[in-house]
Amino acid sequence: LHRVIDPRTRINTCVYMASPLTSADDEALIEEILARLTLREKLGQMMQPDWRTFRSAPKLSEAGAAVLPAWAGSAVKRALNAPLTDEQCDRSVGRHCLGSVLGGGGACPTPNGPLAWQAQAAAMQRAALRASSGLPLLVCNDSVHGQANLRDATLFPHHIGQGCMRDEGLVEELGALAARESAACGINWIFSPCAAVALDLRWGRTYESFSEDPALCGRLSAAEVRGIQRCGLPMAACAKHWVADGGTALGTGKFDMGGIGKAVKSFGLDQGNADCDDAELRATHVAPYLPALAEGVLTVMVSYSSLNGVKCHASRALVTGLLKEELGFRGVVVSDYNAVQQCGGSYSAAVCKVVNAGVDIVMTAGGLFGDLTWRRQLEELEAAVGRGDVPAERVDDAVRRVLRVKVACGLLRRAAASTPAGGDAAAAASRCPLFDAAVPPMGDAACVGCEAHRAAARRAVAKSCVLLVNEGGLLPLQAGEGGRPAAELLVTGIAADSLGRQCGGWSLEWQGCEGNAFTTGTTIADAIRAVQPGARLVSGRAAGRQATDGRTAHGHARTRTRTHTQAYARAHAHAHARAHA
């Protein structure tokens, strides 16, 4: 670990410095590639569209069909997730020399299996290699607790549950397994871990945070980075959301997915403002990133939220000054989904502000949300560079970082020079391509949802359980005949037999799912019945009438398991948190 004494930080009297990521030979290759790229090719490396926009499909409203219960089986989703053709990939990835693409929450090819994912990723990679730049593609996914856009993938506890485990080794193992199942889908960049310190339980993304303890968040974030980036396949991790997204004040939150000129909905905490001084910022919110930076995390995502009234995406002091210069981060800084539009009165003004602040890749939903397609956004960025509003040096710095990530995770390698016997070495080198051009390796589809991965998930679930109250010494339950519990068990709550509510948000859909049909798994009720076949499942008001005193009519002890929370993600969670506060 690289450490220097820094009196400004005063975190354990020293600060971790970011890993250098690449060697001197790697840097030489990066500079050679950069020198060959045109401006359009460079700007393509800085744009990250949602691959669902590559098709001719309906645009989502700002309200978002993706939050509706009927969304999963809707004609709109089927159109958005129809198989991509080579022509569509060439028209988007190839023509614009894109450097990366993502599939947002709920994005999946049809059919939703690993082989279809691989075929789609390979089609996009071939289009990237056919482009004039010829650079391989970063294919991104929100695998925040497993490859949760893939049906029947192994899903692990969310970060809040993993924080309860307090087991760095197991968190690292889960990160590696999520990376392998993601790689089996052609993915090579995962938007995890979330290094946020959740200070208010009413925040809709609390479950994405490991803890309210900065030190624990830091250790577990670093462990997940190790798991993801050492999984044996090309894979980049992403520490997010820089910075203080877990420290926003109640009432300052907003929900703005559509962008400029749209009505902004007020929410409690998400995308709100964190009001804190430099010492608190560093000790509470920057501290969890330091172990991940020292571990060599390749990318960092910026937060939608604001710090002391300034949007984090537009803050050069936070992105360039603190993260890149002071802490020495040499990887990629990526925006959050459609976050650029929140930073200015016009897209042109917003993208200049964000890129000049130090954001290297613009993640955009253009074509799904808002008025500007990502192609128009790319034209706006090119025009800004032409006017001098975004310096050419800033573009080169951004693209250099993108190339560095591609080299560091194994997507880009220098081609072996071939010199015929007696030939001119210099002439041969000039004809030789700089790097190997091939579709990157993908993982083994057979690993998806395999028994070994599910066994690890069960270990994680067991270790994440926390006993809060044990009234009257009821637990552990006394064994009856055959070793089964002697007590009668009553399982209550509308979520007791629902995989959707059990898995939570970011599970097949951005906002999660309802019911049990969307994936394979074991509900809480099924698990209890497995050890106590006589357990009764009662939902709704009947549970309250039948279990008011914790005793059966015969006086035997009764255990009640109550599960209720509806799945959610981001700002939509505030209504649920407020209802239970």
Buried (B, 14 or more C-beta within 10 A) or exposed (E): EEEEEBEEBEBEEBBBBBBBBBEEEBBEBBEEBBEEBEEBBBBBBBBBBBBBBBBEBEBBEBEBBBBEEEBBEBEBBEBBBBEBEEEBBBBBBBBBBBBBBBBBBBBBBBEBBBEBBBBBBBBBBBBBBBBBBBBBBBBBBBBBBBBBBBBBBBBBBBBBBBBBBBBBEBBBBBBBBBBBBBBBBBBBBBBBBBBBBBBBEBBBBBBBBBBBBBBBBBBBBBBBBBBBBBBEBBBBBBBBBBBBBBBBBBEBBBBBBBBBEBEEEEBBBBBBBBBBEEEBBBBBBBBBBBBBBBBBBBBBBBBBBBBEEBBBBBBBBBBBBBBBEBBBBBBBBBBBBBBBBBBBEEBBBBBBBBBBBBBBBBBBBBBBBBBBBBBEBBBBBBEBBEEEBBEEEBBBBBBBBBBBBBBBBBBBBBEEEEEEEEEEEEEEEEEEEBBEBEBBEBBEBEBBBBEEBBEBBEBBBEBBEEEEEEEEEBEEBEEEEEEBBEBBBBBBBBBBBBBBBBBBBBBBBBBBBBEBEBBEBBBBBBBBBEEBEEBBBBBEEEBEEBBEEEEBEEEEBBBBBEBBBBBBBBBBBBEBBEEEE
